[in-house]
Amino acid sequence: MGTVRPRAALRYEEWSLEPDLEPDAEPTTYAMQCVVDEESSPTSEDYVEPQEWVLEHLDANPSHLTYREIITRPWRAWRRG
């Protein structure tokens, strides 16, 4: 049968994860979504614009009182050591 030889060498590595704050990172973006009808605001790099959308949506739909904020934040992983 012959000698069994390893096909891969494994080693333990530590990784860290953090928000990507590099100059070339994608921007953090914000949006709001109505929980009642699932309509969403436009996505914006400024959190105020989606909040203004909520007030407009609420004005048109007075019974829609619950919303969720959707934040997209870039993250990066890097090997420690």
Summary of the structure (lengths in Angstrom):
residues: 81
radius of gyration: 22.8
end to end distance: 41.0
largest distance: 78.0
contacts: 159
relative contact order: 0.31
helix: 16%
strand: 30%
